[in-house]
Amino acid sequence: MTAFGALSAAMLKGFVRDRITLLFTFLFPLMFIVTFGLLHDGPRHHDGSSSISRMIPMLTWAIAGTGVFGMSMTVVSWRKRHLLRRIRLAPVTVASVLLARLTTNLFVTLAQTASFLAVVLMPTFGVRISARWWLGLPIILMGAIAFSGMGLLVGAVCQSEEAASALANFLVMPMALISGTFFDLDQAPAWLRRIADQTPIHHLNTALMNVLTDTRNLAGLTGSLTALACFTVMTAGAALRSFQWDTDY
């Protein structure tokens, strides 16, 4: 087995064995999905598009949390334990280690998506998704990569887990709030909607809406994917420029 494969397998095993992480990664978002799905059980279209439109933002919020928190906390922990310094001296490349962590995030994100679909497709919610649903998988993976890039940036600039957690919350929660994750933005001020339209969560929501419902807005899908790609390049580039191999103390 290659170093990349061994590292990926070890990180996945470590993730599965961490019960607290499993709880907050899977059960916590699903609780929100069920709660909001039941509370906002308003008028539905015959194809269930209204219901899925309300629940997609919950999935993107979970994807953002996994990417930002998962990557940032790992990088900070490795730095504090001087593992990054050892990696530089080992025959394993840094790229292999970071790609292994990214691969773990992608597997976790796919598992989150599977659990999300298993819940929302229950008859209780009356949800129907488009026959093109499988097109959402590469979009979800692209979103996971984009938010992992943000997590790498957070991990690059923070020296402690507490600082990384605080900064990650500061970035993810406001984006989720203004992107319509917990409430409808139709009545929000125009200036707030304009800000929300620039967030990566909004672009991931828009892209998923296009493939999980019958919106068929090709221009909106292309624009959202381009925005996510640009966001990934910018955050990853900034992370690499500010990356620290060891603590300053």
C-alpha positions in Angstrom: 0.0 0.0 0.0 1.3 3.5 -0.8 1.9 6.1 1.8 -1.1 8.0 0.6 -3.4 4.9 0.9 -2.0 4.0 4.3 -2.5 7.5 5.7 -6.0 7.7 4.3 -7.0 4.4 5.8 -5.5 5.4 9.2 -7.3 8.7 9.2 -10.7 7.1 8.3 -10.2 4.5 11.1 -9.4 7.3 13.6 -12.5 9.2 12.5 -14.8 6.1 12.8 -13.5 5.4 16.3 -14.1 8.9 17.6 -17.7 8.7 18.8 -18.0 12.4 19.7 -17.0 13.4 16.2 -19.4 10.9 14.7 -22.2 12.4 16.8 -21.6 15.9 15.7 -20.9 15.0 12.1 -23.9 12.9 11.4 -26.5 12.9 14.2 -26.5 16.7 14.9 -27.2 17.8 11.3 -29.8 15.1 10.9 -31.6 16.4 14.0 -31.8 19.9 12.4 -33.0 18.4 9.1 -35.8 16.5 10.9 -36.8 19.4 13.2 -36.9 22.0 10.4 -38.6 19.6 8.0 -41.4 19.1 10.5 -41.7 22.7 11.6 -41.8 24.0 8.1 -44.2 21.5 6.7 -45.9 24.0 4.5 -47.5 23.8 1.1 -45.7 21.4 -1.2 -45.6 21.1 -5.0 -46.8 17.8 -6.4 -43.2 16.8 -7.1 -41.9 17.6 -3.6 -39.6 20.4 -4.8 -40.7 22.8 -2.1 -39.6 20.3 0.6 -36.2 19.5 -0.9 -35.5 23.2 -1.5 -35.9 23.8 2.3 -33.6 20.9 3.2 -30.7 21.3 0.7 -29.3 24.2 2.8 -29.1 21.9 5.8 -26.9 19.5 3.8 -24.6 22.3 2.5 -24.2 23.6 6.1 -23.1 20.1 7.2 -20.7 19.9 4.3 -19.2 23.3 5.2 -18.8 22.3 8.8 -17.0 19.0 7.9 -14.6 20.7 5.5 -13.7 23.8 7.6 -13.6 22.2 11.1 -12.2 18.8 9.9 -9.2 20.3 8.0 -8.5 23.2 10.4 -8.5 21.2 13.6 -6.3 18.5 12.1 -3.7 20.9 10.8 -3.5 22.8 14.2 -3.3 19.6 16.1 -0.5 18.3 13.9 1.4 21.5 14.3 1.0 21.6 18.1 2.2 18.0 18.4 5.1 18.8 16.0 3.9 16.2 13.5 4.3 18.6 10.6 8.0 19.1 11.5 8.4 15.3 11.5 6.6 15.0 8.2 9.1 17.3 6.6 11.9 14.9 7.7 10.1 11.8 6.7 10.0 10.1 3.3 6.3 11.0 3.1 5.5 14.2 1.2 3.4 16.9 2.8 1.1 16.8 -0.3 0.4 13.1 0.5 -0.6 13.9 4.0 -2.8 16.8 3.1 -4.4 14.8 0.3 -5.1 11.9 2.7 -6.8 14.3 5.0 -8.8 15.7 2.1 -9.8 12.2 1.0 -11.1 11.5 4.5 -13.2 14.7 4.3 -14.6 13.6 1.0 -15.5 10.1 2.2 -17.2 11.6 5.3 -19.1 14.1 3.1 -20.4 11.3 0.9 -21.5 9.4 4.0 -23.3 12.6 5.2 -25.0 12.9 1.8 -26.2 9.2 2.0 -27.6 9.7 5.5 -29.2 13.0 4.4 -31.0 11.3 1.4 -32.0 8.3 3.6 -33.8 10.7 6.0 -35.3 13.3 3.6 -36.7 10.6 1.2 -38.8 9.1 4.1 -42.5 9.4 3.3 -43.0 11.7 6.3 -41.4 14.6 4.3 -43.0 14.0 1.0 -39.7 14.8 -0.8 -39.0 13.9 -4.4 -35.7 14.5 -6.2 -34.9 14.8 -9.8 -33.8 11.8 -11.9 -30.6 13.7 -12.4 -29.7 13.5 -8.7 -26.5 11.6 -9.4 -25.1 14.9 -10.9 -25.1 16.2 -7.4 -22.3 13.9 -6.3 -19.5 15.7 -8.1 -21.0 19.0 -7.0 -21.0 17.9 -3.4 -17.4 16.7 -3.7 -16.4 20.1 -5.2 -18.1 21.9 -2.3 -16.3 19.6 0.1 -13.0 20.5 -1.5 -13.8 24.2 -1.4 -14.6 24.2 2.3 -11.6 22.0 3.0 -9.5 24.8 1.4 -11.1 27.3 3.8 -10.3 24.9 6.7 -6.7 24.7 5.5 -6.5 28.5 5.6 -8.0 28.6 9.1 -5.5 25.9 10.2 -2.6 27.9 8.6 -3.3 31.1 10.6 -4.4 29.7 13.9 -2.0 28.4 16.6 -4.4 26.6 18.8 -7.5 24.4 18.6 -9.5 27.0 20.5 -8.6 29.7 18.0 -9.3 27.5 15.0 -12.7 26.5 16.4 -13.6 30.1 17.1 -12.5 31.3 13.6 -14.2 28.4 11.9 -17.5 29.1 13.8 -17.1 32.8 12.9 -16.9 31.9 9.2 -19.4 29.1 8.9 -22.3 30.1 11.1 -22.8 33.6 9.6 -22.6 32.2 6.1 -25.2 29.6 7.0 -27.5 32.2 8.6 -27.4 34.6 5.7 -27.6 31.9 3.0 -31.0 30.8 4.1 -30.1 27.6 6.0 -32.4 28.2 8.9 -34.9 30.7 7.5 -36.2 32.0 4.2 -34.4 35.1 2.8 -37.3 36.3 0.7 -38.2 39.0 3.2 -34.6 39.9 4.0 -33.2 43.3 3.1 -31.8 43.6 -0.4 -28.3 44.4 0.9 -28.2 41.2 2.9 -29.3 39.1 0.0 -26.6 40.6 -2.1 -24.0 39.6 0.5 -25.5 36.1 0.7 -25.3 35.7 -3.0 -21.5 35.9 -2.8 -21.0 33.2 -0.2 -19.7 29.7 -1.1 -22.7 28.1 0.7 -25.1 30.0 -1.5 -23.3 28.8 -4.6 -23.3 25.2 -3.4 -27.0 25.5 -2.6 -27.7 26.9 -6.1 -25.8 24.2 -7.8 -27.5 21.4 -5.9 -30.9 23.0 -6.5 -30.3 22.8 -10.2 -29.7 19.0 -10.1 -31.9 17.8 -7.3 -34.9 19.7 -8.5 -36.1 20.3 -12.0 -34.9 23.9 -12.2 -32.7 23.3 -15.3 -30.9 26.6 -14.9 -27.7 25.9 -16.8 -26.4 29.4 -16.5 -26.9 29.4 -12.7 -25.3 26.0 -12.4 -22.2 27.0 -14.4 -21.8 30.3 -12.5 -22.1 28.5 -9.1 -19.5 25.9 -10.1 -17.1 28.6 -11.4 -17.5 30.6 -8.2 -16.8 27.5 -6.1 -13.7 26.7 -8.1 -12.4 30.3 -7.8 -13.1 30.2 -4.0 -11.1 27.0 -3.7 -8.1 28.4 -5.6 -8.1 31.6 -3.5 -8.4 30.0 -0.1 -5.9 27.2 -0.9 -3.4 29.7 -2.3 -3.7 32.0 0.7 -3.3 29.0 3.0 -0.1 27.9 1.3 1.3 31.4 1.5 0.6 31.7 5.2 1.2 28.1 6.2 3.3 27.5 9.3 5.2 24.3 9.9 5.7 24.7 13.6 4.4 26.7 16.5 6.0 30.0 17.4 6.4 29.0 21.0 
